[in-house]
């Protein structure tokens, strides 16, 4: 039943969106079609509620608390990859609020912050400009074709949402820097990646530039690379492997980490094993 509920949920969502677009655009659909669609949606919602209740009840019988049981039942229905994608969107919007408020996420007092957004800012703003041009051009095109106002409104809303997401991604890069404290190194990539490494595991750190990285997050054996604009410039070696969770949930065992920092000498200085961790203080910020 769980597999059926998942399949029904992901099948009904695009169909419901298509139906809504048609109705908003002024397309006259036969009444039986609309009625059948409403019945299908209601059936799917009842099925999801039933599966959710069964999962919740089973977890409660196993001794889980109400909130834990409800969350567990939700996670049974929605696959991890979908939950993580939804999480990226939520974190990005939170980052946008933090950006407007000139605040940063996950930076405790006395921590050293290492920014990594400068190489990507120009590219992101260029992409943002292209999205705005596209929004205007599509609106002009639809008006010239005498498209229904409802359809133009839907397309405008989608384009505007795309612009919002681009801003949210940029904000996540700015408000979620790498963080070095006396106890840990926290390496991040916006809302997509977050790895905490105990400082005691850091055995070596060096400033070495690589301009030929491929992909945003890439693993090669036990080496993990987090590239900004195809570049990394800091290499961290660990005493033992740690588990890194990739954006869509895959686990990797990592012992060498390559990442980008806007000020790599400051990153090397903050992470040098011989450095007295107690010296990290409010004045030791970079980026």
SVG drawing of the C-alpha trace seen along z (x, -y; Angstrom):
<svg xmlns="http://www.w3.org/2000/svg" viewBox="-21 -44 73 46">
<polyline fill="none" stroke="black" stroke-width="0.4" points="0.0,0.0 2.9,-2.3 4.3,-2.0 0.8,-2.6 0.4,-5.7 3.7,-7.1 3.0,-6.3 -0.5,-7.9 0.9,-11.0 3.5,-11.7 1.2,-10.9 -1.6,-13.1 0.5,-16.2 1.5,-17.0 -2.0,-16.2 -3.5,-18.5 -1.2,-21.3 -2.1,-20.8 -5.8,-20.9 -5.4,-24.1 -3.4,-25.8 -6.2,-24.9 -8.9,-26.2 -7.1,-29.4 -6.4,-29.9 -10.1,-29.9 -10.2,-26.5 -13.7,-25.1 -13.4,-21.6 -16.4,-19.2 -18.1,-19.0 -17.6,-15.2 -13.9,-15.6 -13.7,-18.1 -15.9,-15.9 -13.8,-12.8 -10.6,-14.7 -12.0,-15.9 -13.0,-12.4 -9.5,-11.1 -7.8,-13.8 -10.1,-13.0 -9.4,-9.3 -5.7,-9.9 -5.9,-12.2 -7.9,-9.6 -5.3,-6.9 -2.4,-9.1 -4.3,-9.8 -4.9,-6.1 -1.2,-5.2 -0.1,-8.1 -2.4,-7.0 -1.2,-3.4 2.4,-4.4 1.8,-6.8 -0.1,-4.2 2.6,-1.5 5.3,-3.9 3.2,-4.9 2.7,-1.3 6.5,-0.9 6.8,-3.6 7.6,-6.6 6.4,-10.0 3.6,-11.7 5.8,-14.2 8.4,-11.5 5.8,-9.1 4.2,-11.7 7.5,-12.6 8.4,-9.0 5.1,-8.3 5.6,-11.4 9.1,-10.1 7.7,-6.7 5.4,-8.3 7.8,-10.9 11.1,-9.5 14.3,-11.0 15.4,-12.6 12.1,-14.5 12.3,-15.6 15.9,-16.8 14.8,-18.8 12.0,-20.4 14.5,-21.1 16.8,-23.0 13.9,-25.2 13.0,-25.9 16.6,-26.6 17.1,-28.9 14.1,-31.0 15.3,-31.2 18.7,-32.3 17.0,-35.0 15.5,-36.4 18.8,-36.2 20.5,-38.0 18.0,-40.9 18.6,-41.1 22.4,-41.0 22.7,-37.9 24.4,-34.5 23.4,-31.0 25.2,-28.7 28.0,-31.1 28.6,-30.9 30.3,-33.7 34.1,-33.7 34.0,-31.5 36.2,-32.1 34.0,-32.4 35.4,-31.6 33.3,-33.0 33.2,-31.3 30.6,-33.2 32.7,-35.8 33.6,-33.6 29.9,-32.8 28.2,-36.1 28.9,-37.6 27.7,-34.3 24.5,-34.2 23.7,-37.8 24.2,-37.2 21.8,-34.3 19.4,-36.4 19.5,-39.1 18.8,-36.5 15.7,-35.3 14.3,-38.8 14.8,-39.3 13.1,-36.0 10.1,-37.0 9.7,-40.3 10.2,-38.6 7.7,-35.8 5.1,-38.3 5.5,-40.4 5.2,-37.3 2.1,-36.0 0.4,-39.5 1.3,-39.6 -0.4,-36.2 -3.5,-37.4 -3.0,-34.6 -5.6,-34.5 -4.9,-36.6 -5.1,-33.5 -2.3,-31.8 -0.2,-34.9 -0.6,-35.1 0.5,-31.5 3.6,-31.9 4.4,-35.2 4.1,-33.5 6.4,-30.6 9.0,-33.0 8.8,-35.2 9.2,-32.1 12.3,-31.1 13.8,-34.5 13.0,-34.1 14.8,-30.7 17.9,-32.1 18.0,-34.9 17.5,-32.2 20.4,-30.2 22.7,-33.2 21.6,-34.2 22.4,-30.7 26.0,-31.0 26.4,-34.3 24.7,-33.5 26.1,-30.0 29.9,-30.3 32.4,-27.7 32.9,-28.0 35.9,-27.1 35.6,-26.9 37.8,-25.5 36.1,-22.2 35.1,-21.7 35.4,-22.6 32.0,-23.1 32.2,-23.0 29.1,-24.1 27.8,-24.7 24.8,-26.9 21.7,-25.0 22.9,-21.9 25.7,-20.5 26.8,-20.6 29.7,-18.6 30.9,-18.9 34.5,-17.7 36.0,-17.5 39.1,-19.7 41.1,-16.8 40.8,-14.9 42.5,-17.6 46.1,-16.5 47.1,-18.7 46.0,-21.7 47.5,-23.5 46.7,-26.2 46.7,-24.7 44.7,-26.0 42.9,-23.8 41.1,-25.4 39.8,-22.3 37.2,-20.9 34.2,-19.3 30.8,-19.5 29.7,-21.3 30.2,-18.4 32.4,-15.5 34.0,-12.5 37.0,-10.6 37.7,-7.6 38.0,-9.1 38.5,-12.7 35.6,-15.1 35.8,-18.3 33.4,-21.3 34.1,-23.6 33.1,-27.2 33.2,-28.2 35.2,-25.0 37.8,-26.0 39.2,-24.8 42.1,-26.3 42.2,-24.6 43.1,-20.9 42.3,-19.4 43.6,-16.0 42.0,-14.0 43.3,-11.3 40.3,-9.1 37.4,-8.9 34.2,-10.8 30.8,-10.3 29.7,-13.1 26.0,-13.2 25.7,-14.4 22.8,-16.7 20.4,-13.9 21.3,-11.7 24.1,-9.4 26.7,-8.7 30.4,-9.0 33.4,-8.1 35.9,-11.0 39.4,-11.4 40.6,-14.3 38.6,-17.4 39.1,-20.1 37.1,-23.2 37.1,-26.9 37.6,-29.9 37.6,-33.5 40.7,-34.0 42.6,-30.7 45.6,-31.9 43.1,-32.8 41.6,-29.3 45.0,-27.7 45.9,-29.8 42.6,-29.0 42.9,-25.3 46.6,-24.8 46.9,-21.8 49.6,-23.5 47.5,-26.6 46.3,-27.1 42.5,-26.6 41.9,-28.9 43.2,-31.8 40.1,-31.7 38.1,-34.7 35.8,-37.4 38.7,-39.3 39.6,-36.2 37.0,-36.5 37.7,-36.1 35.3,-36.8"/>
</svg>
